[in-house]
Amino acid sequence: MTFLGVDVTTLERTKHRLIGSTGTEESAALRRRVHTAAAELVRRGVRAGDRVLVQADNSTDYVVALLALMQVDVSVVPVDPRQAPADVGAAARQSRARWLLTDRRPPSDPVGGRVLVTAELGRAGAGDGAYDGEVDLSSWFRRRDAVVLWSSGTTGRPKGIVKSGSAVLDNTERTALVMGYSAQDVMVPLLPFSHQYGLSVVLLWWQAGCTLVVTPYQRLDLALSQAVAHGVTCVDAAPPTYHALLGVARRRPALRAQLGAVRVWGVGGAPLPAPLAKTFRAEIGTPLLDGYGLSELGNVALATPEVPVACGRPLPGVGVRVVAPDGRPAAPGELGRIEVRSPGRMEGYLTEEGELVPADDGWFRTGDVGSLDAGGLLYVSGRDRAVHRLGYTIFPESLERKAEECGRQIKIVPVADVRRGHALHFVVADPDGHSALTWRRRIAPHLADFEQPNAVHVVDSFPVSLNGKIDTTALRQLIGVAS
């Protein structure tokens, strides 16, 4: 397989660097660790075609283990390290995982004793005498079930999403080409590797042959200090992390100045609030680059340093169309349902019993709402959760984007109402604690009469789920409204 005319089925000798709490490993040392880890996996009984549940925090051990699993040609099933044991067990059963790879011994055993620990892989024999030939991932890239990802679960039980290696590689190639990643880049993902976004950054590092810095991303002050110390050029994070990053930068002006070398501030995982985008550019001097993607499809559209607008244009070879509520193609700028056709599309979903339900080859209905402008730029408003109110059809997440012109991030919680259809509760994230009346007055000029809030609530910050999205169930509980 080639990327920009270069063979990318192997980990090239002269490039990759992996930096973490234990130091820096150049390509030769990294190759030795991966080979040693792969040999240990095989010695323990792991075989090509096995499904391996991976539950661990970010670390260089995680990255080495991931590459080793790929070399052994297994199906990788990442789960969040903070996932409850019952949910991990359900994921193991649904994916039919034979092994669990973890960074700590689990309180319960979902795989019948076949437990591997990341720190025990890639250590022994990693000295000068260890094999340092190329790391060959070509078989994994041909695997139909190379990775099993999980939907966010915000609309019900998480779905098992089966992706082929060729789809993953194709999407990674197109992303790397559009974003201009090169061997000179230093990538610092402030994301869990166990989710689609974080995993994609690891694969982009591998493709670009550059430097990956693994930080304690949940300790943002420490993570940023490590990032600038290693010459960071590319950061990826979810919107809540960028809110926190601005707070760190305000407290540490010297650090903020050092962040000026970053050329890519990638953002994904949730809609980018307009106030955050505006404030970040004003204070840091570089725009946040929003992106749009789904676990089922990989990246779909990306803003770039050259075109830092909305979610950018669709990736080359990826089709995007917007369908109006009446079924016709939406006009430029008109809101509608987003549908995508992509070579990075999933193989299908897993049933509760672990059987694959194949996806068709047509247009994929994303469940999101947005628009395309006359220049082909994609604007994503949010999920297609239309509600009816006073005779109007309203998309709450699209309405949030309008309301955020008041200068704060807003979440709208619709509540069924027999007389109105739905009542709209606007929740404002305001750590400064201005009153609900103040925010009602600031919001009002940006909305039509039928869009005005029934109630306004003020919170310091929004509760966040494991994958970095706003936890709407917890938010409803926080403001005291029924689901």
C-alpha positions in Angstrom: 0.0 0.0 0.0 1.2 3.5 -0.8 0.7 6.9 0.6 1.7 9.9 -1.5 3.7 7.5 -3.6 5.5 5.9 -0.6 5.1 2.4 0.8 3.3 2.8 4.1 2.8 -0.8 5.1 5.8 -0.7 7.3 7.1 1.5 10.1 10.0 3.3 8.3 13.4 3.2 10.0 14.3 6.9 9.8 11.2 8.6 11.2 8.9 8.0 14.0 9.5 9.3 17.5 7.3 8.4 20.5 7.7 10.6 23.6 6.1 9.9 27.0 6.8 9.9 30.7 9.5 7.3 30.4 11.5 9.3 27.7 11.9 9.4 24.0 12.1 6.4 21.7 13.4 6.8 18.1 12.4 4.5 15.3 14.8 1.6 16.0 14.0 1.4 19.7 10.3 1.7 18.9 10.5 -1.1 16.3 12.3 -3.4 18.8 9.6 -2.7 21.4 6.8 -3.5 19.0 8.4 -6.7 17.8 9.0 -7.8 21.4 5.4 -7.0 22.3 4.1 -8.9 19.3 6.2 -11.9 20.1 4.9 -11.9 23.7 1.3 -11.7 22.4 1.9 -14.8 20.2 3.7 -16.6 23.1 0.7 -16.0 25.3 -1.6 -17.5 22.7 -3.0 -14.5 20.8 -3.6 -15.4 17.2 -4.5 -13.6 13.9 -8.3 -13.1 13.8 -8.8 -12.9 17.6 -10.7 -10.0 18.9 -8.9 -8.2 21.7 -10.7 -5.7 24.0 -8.3 -2.9 24.9 -9.0 -0.9 28.0 -6.2 1.4 29.2 -5.2 5.0 29.7 -3.0 6.8 27.3 0.6 5.8 27.5 3.5 4.9 25.3 2.8 1.3 26.4 -0.6 1.6 24.9 0.8 2.8 21.6 3.3 0.0 21.5 0.7 -2.6 22.3 -1.7 -1.2 19.7 1.0 -1.5 17.0 1.8 -5.0 18.2 -1.8 -6.1 18.0 -2.0 -4.7 14.5 1.1 -6.6 13.5 -0.3 -9.8 14.9 -3.4 -9.1 12.8 -6.1 -9.1 15.4 -9.4 -7.2 15.6 -8.9 -4.3 18.0 -11.9 -3.4 20.3 -11.1 -0.2 22.3 -13.2 0.7 25.3 -12.9 3.7 27.6 -10.7 3.0 30.7 -13.3 4.6 32.9 -16.1 2.3 31.6 -18.1 0.5 34.3 -17.2 -3.2 34.6 -20.8 -4.2 33.6 -20.5 -2.2 30.4 -17.0 -3.7 29.7 -18.5 -7.1 30.1 -21.3 -6.2 27.7 -18.8 -5.0 25.1 -16.8 -8.2 25.5 -19.8 -10.3 24.9 -21.2 -8.3 22.0 -17.8 -8.1 20.2 -17.0 -11.8 21.1 -13.6 -10.7 22.4 -11.3 -13.5 23.4 -8.7 -11.3 25.2 -8.6 -8.2 27.4 -5.5 -6.0 27.2 -5.4 -3.5 30.0 -3.0 -1.4 32.1 -4.4 -2.7 35.4 -5.9 -5.9 36.6 -9.7 -5.6 36.2 -12.1 -6.0 39.2 -14.0 -8.5 37.1 -12.9 -10.8 34.2 -15.0 -10.5 31.1 -12.9 -12.8 28.9 -12.4 -16.0 31.0 -8.9 -15.3 32.3 -7.3 -14.3 29.0 -6.0 -10.9 30.4 -2.9 -9.1 29.2 -1.2 -6.1 30.8 0.4 -3.4 28.6 3.4 -2.8 30.9 4.3 -6.5 30.5 4.6 -6.2 26.7 7.6 -4.8 24.8 10.0 -4.7 27.7 12.1 -7.8 28.0 14.5 -8.3 25.1 14.1 -4.7 23.9 17.8 -4.1 24.1 20.4 -3.9 21.3 20.1 -7.6 20.5 16.3 -7.4 19.8 15.0 -7.6 16.3 14.5 -4.2 14.7 13.2 -5.1 11.3 10.2 -3.2 9.8 6.8 -3.4 11.6 4.4 -4.8 9.0 0.8 -3.9 9.3 -0.3 -4.8 5.8 -2.4 -7.9 7.0 -4.3 -5.7 9.5 -5.1 -3.2 6.8 -6.7 -6.0 4.8 -8.8 -7.2 7.7 -12.5 -6.8 7.4 -13.0 -6.4 11.1 -9.7 -4.5 11.9 -11.4 -2.4 14.6 -14.7 -2.4 16.5 -15.6 1.1 17.8 -18.6 2.1 19.8 -21.2 4.8 19.2 -21.5 7.5 21.9 -24.6 6.0 23.3 -26.3 9.4 23.7 -29.4 8.1 22.0 -29.5 4.7 23.6 -27.2 1.7 24.1 -23.8 2.1 22.3 -23.6 0.3 19.0 -20.7 -1.8 18.0 -19.3 -0.4 14.7 -17.1 -2.7 12.6 -14.5 -1.0 10.4 -12.2 -2.6 7.9 -8.5 -1.9 7.8 -8.8 -0.6 4.3 -11.5 1.9 5.3 -9.3 3.1 8.2 -6.2 3.4 6.0 -8.1 5.2 3.3 -9.6 7.8 5.7 -6.3 8.3 7.4 -4.6 8.9 4.0 -7.1 11.5 2.9 -7.0 13.3 6.3 -3.2 13.4 6.3 -3.2 14.8 2.7 -5.7 17.6 3.4 -4.1 18.6 6.7 -0.6 18.6 5.3 1.0 16.5 8.1 4.7 15.8 7.6 7.7 14.2 9.3 8.4 17.6 10.9 5.2 17.7 12.9 4.9 17.1 16.6 1.5 15.8 17.5 0.0 16.2 21.0 -3.5 14.7 21.3 -5.4 15.8 24.4 -7.8 12.9 23.9 -8.3 9.3 25.0 -6.9 6.9 22.5 -9.8 4.6 23.3 -12.2 6.7 21.2 -12.4 7.2 17.4 -10.8 10.7 17.5 -7.8 9.8 19.6 -7.2 6.5 17.8 -7.3 8.4 14.5 -4.5 10.7 15.7 -2.3 7.8 16.6 -2.8 6.4 13.1 -2.1 9.8 11.5 1.2 9.9 13.5 2.1 6.5 12.1 1.2 7.6 8.6 3.1 10.9 8.7 6.2 9.4 10.4 6.5 12.2 12.8 6.6 12.7 16.6 3.9 11.7 19.0 3.9 13.1 22.5 1.8 11.2 25.0 0.8 13.5 27.9 -1.3 13.2 31.0 -4.0 15.0 29.1 -6.3 15.1 32.1 -3.7 17.3 33.8 -3.9 20.0 31.3 -1.3 22.4 32.8 1.3 19.6 32.9 0.3 18.3 29.4 0.7 21.8 27.9 4.1 22.2 29.5 5.3 19.0 28.0 3.8 19.9 24.7 5.7 23.2 24.3 8.9 21.6 25.7 8.9 19.2 22.7 8.0 21.8 20.1 4.3 21.0 19.6 2.9 21.8 16.1 -0.4 19.9 16.1 -3.0 19.7 19.0 -6.3 17.8 18.9 -8.9 18.0 21.6 -12.7 18.3 22.2 -14.3 21.7 22.9 -14.4 21.3 26.7 -10.6 20.9 26.7 -10.2 24.1 24.8 -12.3 25.9 27.3 -9.9 24.7 30.0 -6.9 25.4 27.9 -7.8 29.1 27.6 -8.0 29.2 31.4 -4.5 27.8 31.7 -3.2 30.2 29.1 -4.7 33.2 30.9 -2.9 32.2 34.1 0.4 31.5 32.4 1.2 34.2 29.8 4.6 32.8 29.1 3.1 29.4 28.1 0.5 31.2 25.9 3.4 32.8 24.0 5.1 29.4 23.5 1.9 28.0 21.9 2.3 30.4 19.0 4.2 27.6 17.1 1.2 25.4 16.9 -0.1 25.4 13.3 -3.1 23.0 13.8 -5.5 23.3 16.6 -7.9 20.4 15.7 -11.2 20.2 17.4 -13.9 17.4 17.2 -16.0 15.1 19.2 -18.8 17.7 19.7 -20.0 20.9 18.0 -17.7 23.8 18.4 -19.5 26.7 20.2 -19.1 30.0 18.4 -18.1 31.9 21.5 -15.2 29.5 22.1 -14.0 29.8 18.5 -14.1 33.6 18.7 -12.4 33.8 22.1 -9.7 31.3 21.2 -8.7 33.1 18.0 -8.6 36.4 19.8 -6.5 35.2 22.7 -4.2 32.6 21.1 -4.0 34.2 17.7 -4.7 31.0 15.7 -8.1 29.6 14.8 -9.5 26.4 16.0 -10.0 24.0 13.1 -13.3 22.3 13.3 -13.9 18.9 11.8 -16.9 16.7 11.2 -16.8 12.9 11.3 -18.5 9.9 12.7 -17.2 6.6 14.0 -19.2 4.9 11.2 -17.4 7.0 8.5 -14.2 8.4 9.9 -13.4 12.0 9.0 -15.9 13.6 6.6 -14.9 17.3 6.3 -12.1 19.3 7.9 -11.3 22.9 8.2 -7.6 23.6 7.4 -5.0 26.3 8.2 -5.6 27.6 4.7 -9.5 27.5 5.0 -10.3 27.8 8.7 -14.0 28.2 8.1 -16.9 26.0 9.5 -16.0 22.3 9.1 -14.2 23.0 5.9 -14.8 21.1 2.7 -15.5 17.3 2.4 -12.3 15.2 2.1 -11.4 14.3 -1.5 -13.5 11.4 -2.7 -16.1 11.9 0.1 -19.5 12.9 -1.0 -21.8 15.1 1.2 -25.3 16.2 0.5 -27.9 18.1 2.5 -31.6 17.1 2.2 -34.3 19.5 3.0 -37.2 18.4 5.3 -39.4 17.9 2.2 -36.9 15.5 0.6 -35.5 17.8 -2.1 -31.8 18.8 -2.3 -31.3 21.8 0.1 -30.2 25.1 -1.5 -26.9 26.6 -0.5 -27.1 27.8 3.1 -30.4 26.0 3.7 -30.6 23.7 6.8 -31.3 20.1 6.2 -30.2 16.5 7.1 -26.6 15.6 6.3 -26.0 12.4 4.2 -22.5 11.1 3.3 -21.0 8.6 0.9 -17.4 7.6 1.8 -14.9 4.9 1.1 -14.2 5.1 4.8 -17.6 3.7 5.6 -18.1 0.9 8.2 -18.7 -2.7 7.4 -21.8 -2.6 9.6 -23.2 -2.8 13.1 -23.0 -5.7 15.5 -26.2 -7.1 16.9 -26.6 -7.7 20.6 -25.5 -11.3 19.9 -22.4 -10.2 18.0 -23.6 -10.9 14.5 -22.6 -8.3 11.8 -25.4 -6.5 10.0 -23.7 -5.3 6.8 -24.0 -1.6 5.8 -25.3 -0.8 2.3 -23.3 1.2 -0.2 -25.7 4.1 -0.6 -25.8 7.4 1.1 -25.4 7.2 4.9 -27.9 9.1 6.9 -25.8 10.7 9.7 -28.6 11.9 11.9 -27.1 15.4 11.9 -28.4 18.7 10.6 -26.4 21.3 8.7 -25.9 23.1 5.4 -23.5 23.5 2.5 -22.7 27.0 1.3 -22.2 28.0 -2.3 -18.4 27.3 -2.0 -19.0 23.8 -0.7 -18.1 24.5 2.9 -20.0 22.3 5.4 -21.7 23.9 8.4 -22.9 21.4 11.0 -25.6 22.5 13.5 -26.0 19.3 15.6 -28.1 16.2 15.9 -31.4 15.9 14.0 -33.6 16.0 17.0 -36.4 18.2 15.7 -39.1 19.3 18.1 -42.4 21.0 17.4 -43.4 24.2 19.1 -46.2 26.7 18.6 -46.7 25.2 15.1 -43.0 25.4 14.1 -40.4 22.7 13.6 -37.2 23.6 15.6 -33.8 21.9 15.7 -32.6 22.6 19.2 -28.8 22.3 18.4 -29.2 24.6 15.4 -31.0 27.1 17.7 -28.1 26.8 20.2 -25.7 28.1 17.5 -27.9 31.2 17.1 -28.3 31.8 20.8 -24.6 31.6 21.4 -24.2 34.9 19.6 -24.9 36.2 23.1 -21.3 35.3 24.0 -21.6 32.1 26.0 -22.0 28.4 25.2 -25.7 27.3 25.5 -27.4 24.0 25.6 -31.2 23.7 25.0 -33.2 21.1 26.8 -36.6 20.5 25.2 -39.4 19.2 27.5 -42.7 17.9 26.2 -45.6 20.3 26.8 -49.2 19.4 25.9 -50.2 23.0 25.1 -47.0 24.3 23.3 -45.7 21.0 21.9 -42.4 21.5 23.6 -41.0 24.0 26.2 -37.4 25.1 25.7 -35.1 25.3 28.7 -31.9 27.3 27.8 -28.9 26.4 29.9 -26.0 28.9 29.9 -22.5 28.0 31.0 -21.4 31.0 32.9 -18.7 30.6 35.6 -19.1 34.4 36.4 -22.6 33.7 37.7 -24.7 36.3 35.9 -28.4 36.0 36.6 -30.8 34.1 34.4 -32.6 37.4 33.6 -29.4 38.9 32.4 -28.9 36.0 30.0 -32.5 36.0 28.8 -32.1 39.7 27.8 -28.8 39.0 26.0 -30.2 36.0 24.2 -33.5 37.6 23.1 -32.2 39.8 20.2 -30.7 36.8 18.4 -33.9 34.7 18.2 -37.3 34.9 16.6 -40.4 35.2 18.8 -41.3 31.5 18.5 -37.7 30.5 19.4 -37.5 32.4 22.7 -36.8 30.4 25.9 -39.5 29.3 28.3 -36.9 29.2 31.0 -33.2 30.1 31.4 -30.8 28.3 33.8 -27.3 29.3 34.6 -24.6 26.7 35.5 -20.8 27.1 36.1 -20.1 24.4 33.5 -21.8 21.6 31.6 -21.5 17.9 32.8 -19.4 15.9 30.4 -19.6 12.2 29.5 -16.7 9.8 29.0 -16.3 10.8 25.4 -16.1 14.5 26.0 -19.7 15.3 24.9 -22.2 17.2 27.1 -24.1 14.6 29.2 -27.7 15.6 28.6 -29.1 13.2 31.1 -26.9 14.7 33.9 -27.8 18.2 32.7 -31.5 17.5 32.9 -30.9 16.3 36.5 -28.8 19.3 37.3 -31.6 21.8 36.2 -34.4 19.6 37.5 -36.4 18.8 34.4 -37.9 15.5 33.3 -36.5 13.5 30.4 
